[in-house]
């Protein structure tokens, strides 16, 4: 009954077409692509290096000024 009420609300609001049904999903690949994982790892390393350099520069400037 609850699902029917939810389905009725969605149909009245005309949102049903935007929510995919379970049959619309295609099976995902078993393992993620290694290229994607390598890109994420490279981006993470770049962000950490950038943050480290910014902190190092701030400390260096503070020591130099005082």
Secondary structure, 3 states (H helix, E strand, C coil): CHHHHHHHHHHHHCCHHHCCCHHHCCCCCCCCCHHHHHHHHHHHHHHHHHHHHHHHHHHHHHHHHC
